[in-house]
Amino acid sequence: MVSMHMILEGRARVRQFDRVSKEPDYVTIRLTKDQIEKPGDLSMISDQRDNVHWRAAESDRVLMFNIQVWDLDP
């Protein structure tokens, strides 16, 4: 899976993390990105990297464009 997210309007704080390990009761993650994004900024997420994410609006409203692609075969 790969997904792309682009801010079209507003601002959002974007935090992304790599999943370092997955155990039965918890997941260990490492911060890879922590920034305020504005119109035109892109972020991408895949099974291989930045696969845990968190977003929070930094303006009254945020409009995002999202594309997701599943079942990729290298």
C-alpha positions as CSV (number, residue, x, y, z in Angstrom):
1,M,0.0,0.0,0.0
2,V,1.1,3.5,-0.8
3,S,-0.8,6.7,-0.2
4,M,-0.1,10.4,-1.0
5,H,-1.7,13.3,0.8
6,M,-1.5,16.9,-0.4
7,I,-2.8,20.0,1.5
8,L,-5.1,22.0,-0.7
9,E,-6.3,24.6,1.8
10,G,-5.3,25.4,5.4
11,R,-2.5,24.1,7.6
12,A,-2.0,20.8,9.4
13,R,0.6,19.5,11.7
14,V,1.8,16.2,10.3
15,R,3.7,13.6,12.3
16,Q,4.9,10.4,10.7
17,F,6.6,7.4,12.2
18,D,8.3,4.2,11.0
19,R,7.2,1.0,12.6
20,V,10.3,-0.4,14.2
21,S,8.8,-3.6,15.6
22,K,5.5,-5.2,16.2
23,E,4.9,-7.3,19.3
24,P,1.6,-9.0,20.4
25,D,0.8,-6.2,22.9
26,Y,2.5,-3.1,21.5
27,V,4.2,-1.5,18.5
28,T,7.6,0.3,18.7
29,I,7.7,3.4,16.4
30,R,10.4,6.0,15.5
31,L,9.5,9.6,14.6
32,T,10.5,10.5,11.0
33,K,8.6,13.7,10.4
34,D,7.0,16.5,12.5
35,Q,6.1,19.6,10.7
36,I,3.3,22.1,9.8
37,E,2.2,21.5,6.2
38,K,0.6,24.2,4.0
39,P,-1.1,24.2,0.6
40,G,1.0,22.3,-1.9
41,D,2.9,20.2,0.7
42,L,2.9,16.5,0.2
43,S,3.4,13.5,2.5
44,M,3.5,9.8,1.6
45,I,2.9,6.7,3.5
46,S,3.8,3.1,2.5
47,D,4.0,-0.3,4.1
48,Q,7.8,0.1,4.1
49,R,8.2,3.6,5.6
50,D,6.3,6.3,7.4
51,N,3.5,3.8,8.0
52,V,2.1,5.3,11.2
53,H,0.8,8.8,10.9
54,W,-1.1,11.5,12.9
55,R,-2.5,14.8,11.6
56,A,-4.1,17.7,13.4
57,A,-5.6,20.9,11.9
58,E,-3.6,24.1,12.6
59,S,-6.3,26.3,10.9
60,D,-10.1,26.5,11.1
61,R,-10.4,24.0,8.2
62,V,-8.1,21.8,6.2
63,L,-8.8,20.4,2.7
64,M,-6.6,17.5,1.7
65,F,-6.4,15.5,-1.5
66,N,-5.6,11.8,-0.8
67,I,-4.7,8.9,-3.2
68,Q,-4.3,5.3,-2.1
69,V,-2.9,2.4,-4.1
70,W,-3.3,-1.2,-2.8
71,D,-1.8,-4.6,-3.7
72,L,1.4,-3.3,-5.4
73,D,3.7,-6.0,-6.7
74,P,7.3,-4.9,-7.2
